[in-house]
Amino acid sequence: MKIFYFQAEEWEKGYVSEKLKDHSVTFFNNRLEDNTNLQDDEVEIVSVFVNCHIGKEEMDRFPKLKCIVTRSTGYDHVDIAEATKRGVVVSNVPSYGENTVAEFAFALLLAISRRIYDSFKRIKDTGIFSADGLRGFDLKGKTIGIIGTGKIGKHMIRMSKGFDMNIVAYDAFKDEKAAVELGFTYMTLDELLSASDIISVHAPYLPSTHHMINLENVAKIKRGAVLINTARGGLIDTAAIVLALKNGTLAGAGLDVLEEEGYLIDEDALLLSAHPNIESLKTTLENHYLMEHPCVIITPHNAFNSKEAIERIVLTSIEDIAGFVAGSPKNVVMVK
Ligand code: NAI
C-alpha cells in the first residue's frame, strides 16, 4: 500500500521503513497543511501528528484514502464524522504511558508552586544569589481537583497522593471503584472549582467538553487557585483565563495547550487570510497576553514528548497501520 507519513523525524524514517518494508512509505518532514499542493491518486494511508488538521479538504486530496493513523491519543484534529462518511478508518494511540503527561502536569505545577522559572531566571539574568521575593507554597495539604479521571487523570491522582494532597475529581462517567481504591471524592464541576487550590484538566476535547471552564463558571473558582491544562486548549475559554488572572481568581496557570495553538505555529496564515476569523484573532491576542503574564507558564504542547513515550507512540502507530493492512484495524476511533 502507498503510505504518506507526515512530520517524520530522521531516526523515525529508517525505523518505520524497516517495519513497513512491504509498503511504499513516503516521508515528509513537515505537516500535511504545509504541503499545500500535494495530491495523490494512489495513497491509501496517511499518518499524521497531533497538530495536523485533516478535514474534508485534506481528504479530498487523496481520493483512494482508506485509513488515517494519528500518532497521538487526542484526535480532535481529525474530522471523524467526515472520515466515517467516506468509510475511512481512523486509528489513534490510545495509551502510551499515562505517566508521561501526568509527570509533565506536575512539572508545570511545581514550577509554579516553587517559583522554579523565576528563581532560575534571576540567577541566569542577574547572577544574584538571593531568594528575596521568590516565596512559593507547599502542595502538602492542598486540595487538587482533577477534571477527567481517565488514564492520565488517575496517574495524577496517584502522584498527588504521594504529595499528601487532598483529591477531588469531576468526570462525566464516574469510576467509583477507582475512587475507593485511590482515595478521592467525586463532585460536580462547580463544586470542584470552588473546592480546589489546584485544578488540573485531563478530559478529552469533544463538542460536549468545549469551554467546560468558561466566563460563567470561572467565577466559582476558589480565589488564588492555580490552573493546569495539559489536555486541550478548547476545554477552557481563553477569555475566562485572562479574566480570572486579571481579577485575582487565578494566582497562576501552567498551560501546555492553548486554544487556536495551531495559529501560533503559523500566525501569518491567520493575519494574511482573505477573511480572518475574528474569534481566532481574539483568541490569538489573548494567548499573547497569557505568554507575557508573569504568573503563567506556557509550554508548546510538549507533555507527550519523552523518549520512552515517543518510542511507544511510533510502535503503536506502526501496529495500527499493519492492523489495517491485514484487514483487522486496531485502535479505531468512533464518532461520539
Ligand atoms: P482517557 O480517555 O483515559 O480519559 C479521559 C477521561 O475524561 C475519561 O475518564 C472520561 O470519562 C472523561 N470525560 C469524558 N467526557 C467528559 C466530560 N464531558 N466531562 C468530564 N470528563 C469527561 O484519556 P487520557 O489518556 O487520560 O487523556 C486525556 C486527554 O489528554 C486526551 O484526550 C488528550 O486530549 C490529552 N493529551 C494531551 C497530551 C499532551 O501532549 N499535552 C498527550 C496525551 C493526551
Boltz pocket constraint, residues with backbone or C-beta under 6 A from the ligand:
constraints:
  - pocket:
      binder: B
      contacts: [[A, 73], [A, 74], [A, 94], [A, 95], [A, 98], [A, 101], [A, 147], [A, 148], [A, 149], [A, 150], [A, 151], [A, 152], [A, 153], [A, 170], [A, 171], [A, 172], [A, 173], [A, 201], [A, 202], [A, 203], [A, 204], [A, 205], [A, 208], [A, 209], [A, 230], [A, 231], [A, 232], [A, 256], [A, 257], [A, 301], [A, 302], [A, 303], [A, 304], [A, 305]]
      max_distance: 6.0
